[in-house]
Amino acid sequence: MTEPAPHLLIVDDDERIRGLLRKFLIRQGFLVSVARDAAHARRVLVGLDFDLIVMDVMMPGESGLDLTRALRETSTTPILLLTARGETSDRIEGLEAGGDDYLPKPFEPRELLLRINAILRRMPEPQAEDKQPRVVQMGPVRYDIERGELNRGGVPVKLTATEVQLMRIFAGNLRQAISRARLVEELGRDDGQAQERAVDVQITRLRRKIEADPKQPRYLQTVRGEGYMLTPD
C-alpha cells in the first residue's frame, strides 16, 4: 500500500512566494496548504494535521516566531522557519522559539526541498503496537526509544522532531560523550560553528524537559572538551 504524500503548510504573507512555493512543492509530490498570516494559519490548523510547517518569520501582526512559540505548547509538528535575516543570533532565536531548522531568504527552491526532506527523515517511524518498548529511565522521566515518546510521571511530554532525533542518538550511546560536531552531522545539518551553537540551544531546550534542574543537569551532562553525554538511572 502506498504511503500518503506528506502534507505541508506554507505560512507567508507574500502572495507571490506562497504561490511559487506551493507550485514547486506540489511538483515534488507533496500535498500543500497555504496560509497568509498567523491568524489564518491558526484557523487552518484547527481542522487539519500537517507533517511539516514552512513558516515566514516576518509577518504583520503575530510574527512567525510568536506563532511557533504558541504551537510548541501543544504541537510537535516540525517547523522550518524562513526569514530575510540570516545572522547567527536570528537563527538561534528561531531555534529557541521551537523551530526545527532555519533558512535565510533568498534561497534556492532545491535547498528548501533538501531541508524539508531532511526534517521529515528525522521524524520517528510508527512502531507496531505489540513491540516491546525499550525505555531509558531518568528519575520520574521515561523515554521510550522505539516510539520516540517521553513522559514524566506518566504524563506525556511533547518533543520536537529534532529533540526526538537527539534522544535517539543519546539513547544509542548511553554514558558515552558525543561531540557537538558529531551531533551536527547526525542531525543532517551543515558544518560550522553556528550549527554547533544551534545544537547547544537544542540541548538547553531538551534539558528543560528531562531535568529537575536544567542549570545543574543530572542526566544530560556536559563533558568538558568532549561534548554531551546521557547518563540514565
N, C-alpha and C positions, 0 to 999 in steps of 0.2 A: 504494500500500500504506500503510495507517495505521500511524503510529509507535506503539510501545508506550507506555503511560502511565508516567510517572516513578515509580520505586519509592522510597518514603521509609521511613526507620527512625526511630521515636519512642522515645527513651530517657528515661524519667521514673519515679521511684519512687512517684509518686502515681497510684494506680489510676484514680481519677476523671478526672484530667487526661488520662491515657493514653487512656481510653475516649472522652472528648469530642473530643480531637484526632483520634483515629482515625476516628470517625464523620464529623466535619466534613470532613477531607481526602479521605476516600473519596467523599463527596458532590461534592467539587470535581474528581473524576476521577483521583485518584492511587491507585496501589497502596500499601498501608500495612502495615508490620510494626511490632511493638512489643517493647520490652524493659524489664524492671522495674528493672534496675540495670546497672552497668558489666560485671559478670561475665556476666550474661545477654546483654548486647549483644555481648560478645566471642564467645560461642558462636554467636549468630545470624550474625555477620559472617563466620565461618569458611565457612559454606555458601552465602551469598548476596552478590550485589553490589547496591549501592544507588546511586541518583542523588544522594541528599542525606540527611544525618542531622540530626534535630532533637534536641538534647541538653540535658537539665537539668543545671545546674552543681552544685547542692547535692543530692548523693545520699549515702546511707550507704555506708560502705566506700570504694571508689575513686570519687573525685569526677569530675564531667564534664570538668573541666579536665585532670585527670590522664589520663583516657582519651583526650581529644583530643590531648594531647602524644604519647601512645603510638601512636595511629593515624597521626599525621603522620610517623612514622618509616618507614611502609610504604605509606600510602594518601594519595591526593589527593581523595578523596570530600569534597564540600563539607559543612561543619558549621555549623549555626545553633544558637547557644547560648542557652538560656533561663535566667533567674535572677531571684530575688526582689530582688537587689541591683542598683541602677541607677546607682551612682556611676561617674564617668568612669574612675577607677582600676580598677574592676572590668571595665569594657568593654575597657580597654587590656590587662588581664591575660588576658582571653579571646582577644583577637586575637593576643597574643604566644604563647599556647598553640597557636595554629593554627586558631582559629575564623575563618570567613568573614564572619559577621555576629553580632549580639548583640541580643537582645530582652528587655527587663526585664519581669517579671511585676508586676501583672496586665497582660494585653494583650488587644486585640480580635482575635478569630479572623481578621477581614478583614486586619488588619495582618500577621499571621503569613503569610497566603496571599500577600500582596503581596511580602513579603521572600523567601519561598521561590521565587516566580516570578522575582524579580529575580536571585537567585543562579543559578537554572537557565539564565536567558538569558545569563549571563556564561560559561557553560561553552563550550569550543571545539566548533565543529561538526566532525563527522568529515569528512575530506578523501578524495578519490579517490586510490587508490594510485598512479595514473600521473601525478599532478600534479607539476610541477617545483617543489620547495620553494624558498622564499626564506629565506635564512639571514642572521642577524646574528652576526658573529664578534667575540668578546671574549676575546682570548688563547686559552686552551685550551677556553673555553666557547663553545658554538654554540647559537643559538636558532633553531628552525625556526618562522617566523612563521605559516605556514598550518596547521601541525599543532599549534602551541602546545606544542612539546616543547623541553626544554633538556637538553643533555648536556655533560659535562666530560670531555674526552679520550676520547670515545666511550662513556662511562658515563652512562646516563640519570639526570637529577636531577629528582626529583618536585616539581611545582609545584601549589599550591592553585589553586582556581578564581579567586580574587582576584589571585593572582600572575600567572596566565595573562593576565587582563584588563589588568593593569598593563603587562606586557611587550608586549601588542598595542598599547596606547596609545603607549608609548615608541617601539616599532619603527615606528609610523606617523608619528612626529615626531622622527626622529633628529637629534641635535645642536640641538634646539630646547628651550628651557626651558618646562616645563609647571608652572603654579601648583598648589598644593595644592587650592585651590578648584575648579579645573577637574578635577583628578583625582577629587575627591569627587563632582562632577557626573557624570563619565563612568562612575564605578563604580556610579551609581544610588543613592547614599547621600543622607540628609537633609543639609541645610546646617547649618553650625555649627562652632565652634572644636573641639569634641570630636571631630567626624568628621575634621577636618584633622589632629588629633593621631593619630587612628587610622591615617590614611594614612602618617604618619611611621613608625609601628610596622611597617606592611606594607613600606615601603621598606627599613627596617632588616633585616627578615627576608629580603627579596629579595636584598639586598647580600650576605648570608651565602652565598647560592647562586651568585653570579656573580663576586664579587670575591676576589682573593687575600688582600687585607687589607681587610675591611669597614670598619674605622675610618679608612682612608685610601683611599676609593674611586677607582678609575681610570676606570671605565666609567659607573656610575650616580652622577652627580655632583650635588652641591648647588650651585645658583646663588643666591648671596646676594640676597635680596629678590625673587627671581623664581620659585623652585621647584626642580624636579629636571629633569635632562637626561641622556639616554642617548647616550654617545659611543663607538661601537664602533671596532674597528681599521679 
